[in-house]
Amino acid sequence: MVSIDRARLKSLMEREQQRFVQERPKSNALFERARKSLLGGVPMNWMAKWAGAFPPFVREAQGAEFFDVDGHRYIDFCLGDTGAMTGHSPSGTVSAIEQQIRRGITLMLPSEDAILVGEELQKRFALPYWQFALTATDANRFAIRLARQITDRPKILVFNWCYHGTVDETFITLTDGVAKARRGNIGPPVDPAITTRVVEFNDLDALEQALQAEDVACVLMEPALTNVGIVLPEPGYHQALREITRKYGTLLIIDETHTICAGPGGYTRAENLDPDFLVFGKPIAGGVPGATYGFTEEVAQCIVARQNLEDCDTGGVGGTLAGNALSLAAMRATLQKVLTKDAFDRMIPMAERWSAGVAKAIADFGLPWNVTRLGCRAEYLFSPTTPKNGTQAHDAMDFDLERFMHLYAMNRGILLTPFHNMALMSPVTSKEDIDQHTKVFRDAVKELVA
Ligand SMILES: Cc1ncc(COP(=O)(O)O)c(C=O)c1O
């Protein structure tokens, strides 16, 4: 198999950086101006991670494409890292937003939309009760708090190299089998090794051992890891995991924020999983901030039994703007009109086409890489085999190579997520978009191995 010549990679990267800067004078000027008022020239720290010398500044986005201020068109496979999986500004959501925005944005009172969304979520995910937050991070935090309250247990369990948003307890990884704060964890309030157990995905023995002491309130998991490349569960894994969590009285929170790519009811409905809580954020409101968490009848009864009306606004589950009228109108329209079964029926074959194109190029050029797909999300990884757990997936990451692939694509009008090599399909992503990616991917690897 072919290996990557690092000197060649470096010189190709330099060439691509020059091209990126030369072709984007307006973004460059905006970035220079931004550096005077925004830390690092960006509104959010991770926006510094884009592979170019500066991020392209966006003029407008629509559907599966956007234009930068220099007039370049990009096919968007990043889609706001799932926040815009609906396609940018989908018309169904936009008309609901336009109507609601003139009738009140945030009230601290419910609107009928809240019920319509709750009813729609019931149908999709087969859980009876729903609450809202503004971000998936918050939805996860609230579910964890409730799980701790219900079980009266202090710890949570997550999987190695998971990501669930900026939830303090989840920034923990295994280093030579020892649980330690994740590299880059900024100012942790307490050492996550105190709050959290961490085990490898697909390792049932490790899970059982970690839960045996009966001090773990909940397992928080993505049903397939999506934030370290894609790691799929082995056959029978979820069923056994559920039996083990029940055996030790640990609640199960399934975070479907990314795995919603598996279908309209996420991986949970596609594979008939049976969680105690389910979290779903990012694209639920078509890009307007909004997230939700649902739970079983049994959990609902436990919450109600412990509820204290006088303190319910300061109990740690909250958010002034959570459940606001605008988010709920956007959620109602997105669920009813945009992220429909028909949309998934179009999106999933697009991801199959993307994966087939990438897999063929990998095979044709003899690269030790592979491609994995989950519903309408696909991803290539710099390893010859598909990873079984977070460690294997993380070990296959190659920051320099990843940045080259991203920058090469960006210079040719294709945007991948800045974090790894993920491509997501929107309901309006076309075959032509996919074929253009395949061509650019082939050209990139051809230059790499030449
Ligand atoms: C699986 C998962 N859950 C939750 C989150 C947090 O979402 P947000 O940053 O919108 O709070 C992320 C973010 O990437 C995620 O990947």
The ligand as an SDF file (V2000), in Angstrom:
LIG
                    3D

 16 16  0  0  0  0  0  0  0  0999 V2000
  -23.1560   14.2180   19.5650 C   0  0  0  0  0  0  0  0  0  0  0  0
  -23.1600   15.6520   19.9680 C   0  0  0  0  0  0  0  0  0  0  0  0
  -23.9270   16.0400   20.9940 N   0  0  0  0  0  0  0  0  0  0  0  0
  -23.9880   17.3060   21.3930 C   0  0  0  0  0  0  0  0  0  0  0  0
  -23.2490   18.2840   20.7610 C   0  0  0  0  0  0  0  0  0  0  0  0
  -23.3220   19.6910   21.2230 C   0  0  0  0  0  0  0  0  0  0  0  0
  -24.0190   20.5010   20.3490 O   0  0  0  0  0  0  0  0  0  0  0  0
  -23.9810   22.0720   20.5920 P   0  0  0  0  0  0  0  0  0  0  0  0
  -22.5690   22.4980   20.3360 O   0  0  0  0  0  0  0  0  0  0  0  0
  -24.9360   22.5940   19.5740 O   0  0  0  0  0  0  0  0  0  0  0  0
  -24.4020   22.3110   21.9850 O   0  0  0  0  0  0  0  0  0  0  0  0
  -22.4140   17.9350   19.6970 C   0  0  0  0  0  0  0  0  0  0  0  0
  -21.6150   18.9640   19.0040 C   0  0  0  0  0  0  0  0  0  0  0  0
  -20.8620   18.7130   18.0980 O   0  0  0  0  0  0  0  0  0  0  0  0
  -22.3870   16.5950   19.2850 C   0  0  0  0  0  0  0  0  0  0  0  0
  -21.5970   16.1950   18.2850 O   0  0  0  0  0  0  0  0  0  0  0  0
  1  2  1  0
  2  3  1  0
  2 15  2  0
  3  4  2  0
  4  5  1  0
  5  6  1  0
  5 12  2  0
  6  7  1  0
  7  8  1  0
  8  9  2  0
  8 10  1  0
  8 11  1  0
 12 13  1  0
 12 15  1  0
 13 14  2  0
 15 16  1  0
M  END
$$$$
